[in-house]
């Protein structure tokens, strides 16, 4: 369960969350069996599955954008930039 996604007064995870083992999704395919299992174990399946599909769509767009950056600048430049961003973020977190 993601922080802030469940009720504050829940005494155990099963009161409001669907606890499951991580299940890898096949590239560019939705695992419909996994979605059906989740739908059967949540209070508002349409909302939950809609949220999951939106998250997957956002991830696919993110993958496309990273590939575009690699094509434009090269993997080496992109890795160096990402490393600098992570180092900057970590150094700011350490100071706070």
C-alpha positions as CSV (number, residue, x, y, z in Angstrom):
1,X,0.0,0.0,0.0
2,X,1.4,3.4,-0.9
3,X,1.8,6.0,1.9
4,X,-1.4,8.0,2.3
5,X,-3.5,5.6,0.3
6,X,-5.3,3.9,3.1
7,X,-7.4,4.9,6.0
8,X,-5.7,6.4,9.0
9,X,-7.6,4.2,11.5
10,X,-6.9,0.9,9.8
11,X,-5.6,-1.8,12.2
12,X,-4.2,-4.1,9.5
13,X,-3.4,-4.0,5.8
14,X,-6.3,-6.2,4.8
15,X,-8.9,-3.7,6.0
16,X,-8.4,-1.4,3.1
17,X,-5.6,-2.6,0.9
18,X,-5.1,-5.4,-1.5
19,X,-1.9,-7.1,-0.4
20,X,-0.2,-9.1,-3.2
21,X,3.1,-10.3,-4.4
22,X,4.8,-8.2,-7.0
23,X,3.9,-9.5,-10.5
24,X,5.9,-8.4,-13.5
25,X,3.9,-7.1,-16.4
26,X,4.9,-8.4,-19.8
27,X,6.3,-5.8,-22.1
28,X,3.5,-3.8,-23.8
29,X,0.8,-6.2,-22.5
30,X,-1.6,-5.9,-19.6
31,X,-1.9,-8.9,-17.3
32,X,-5.7,-9.3,-17.4
33,X,-5.6,-12.2,-14.9
34,X,-3.8,-10.1,-12.4
35,X,-6.3,-7.2,-13.0
36,X,-9.3,-9.6,-12.5
37,X,-7.8,-10.9,-9.2
38,X,-7.4,-7.3,-8.0
39,X,-10.9,-6.4,-9.1
40,X,-12.3,-9.2,-7.0
41,X,-10.4,-8.0,-3.9
42,X,-11.1,-4.3,-3.8
43,X,-14.2,-2.2,-2.9
44,X,-14.3,-0.1,-6.0
45,X,-12.8,-2.2,-8.8
46,X,-13.6,0.3,-11.6
47,X,-11.8,3.1,-9.9
48,X,-8.8,0.9,-8.8
49,X,-8.4,-0.6,-12.3
50,X,-8.7,2.8,-13.9
51,X,-6.0,4.1,-11.6
52,X,-3.8,1.1,-12.5
53,X,-4.3,1.5,-16.2
54,X,-3.5,5.3,-15.9
55,X,-0.3,4.5,-14.1
56,X,0.7,2.0,-16.8
57,X,-0.1,4.5,-19.5
58,X,2.1,7.1,-17.8
59,X,4.9,4.6,-17.5
60,X,4.7,3.8,-21.2
61,X,4.9,7.5,-22.1
62,X,7.9,7.8,-19.7
63,X,9.6,5.0,-21.5
64,X,9.0,6.6,-24.9
65,X,10.3,10.0,-23.6
66,X,13.5,8.4,-22.2
67,X,14.1,6.6,-25.5
68,X,13.7,10.0,-27.3
69,X,16.3,11.5,-25.0
70,X,18.7,8.6,-25.7
71,X,18.2,9.0,-29.4
72,X,18.8,12.7,-29.2
73,X,21.7,12.9,-26.7
74,X,23.1,9.3,-26.3
75,X,22.9,6.9,-23.4
76,X,26.2,8.2,-21.9
77,X,25.0,11.8,-21.8
78,X,21.7,10.8,-20.3
79,X,23.3,8.6,-17.6
80,X,25.6,11.5,-16.7
81,X,22.8,13.9,-16.4
82,X,20.7,11.5,-14.3
83,X,23.6,10.9,-12.1
84,X,24.1,14.6,-11.5
85,X,20.4,15.1,-10.7
86,X,20.5,12.2,-8.2
87,X,23.7,13.5,-6.6
88,X,22.2,17.0,-6.3
89,X,19.0,15.7,-4.8
90,X,20.9,13.5,-2.3
91,X,23.1,16.3,-1.3
92,X,20.1,18.6,-0.7
93,X,18.4,15.8,1.4
94,X,21.5,15.3,3.5
95,X,21.6,19.0,4.4
96,X,18.0,19.1,5.6
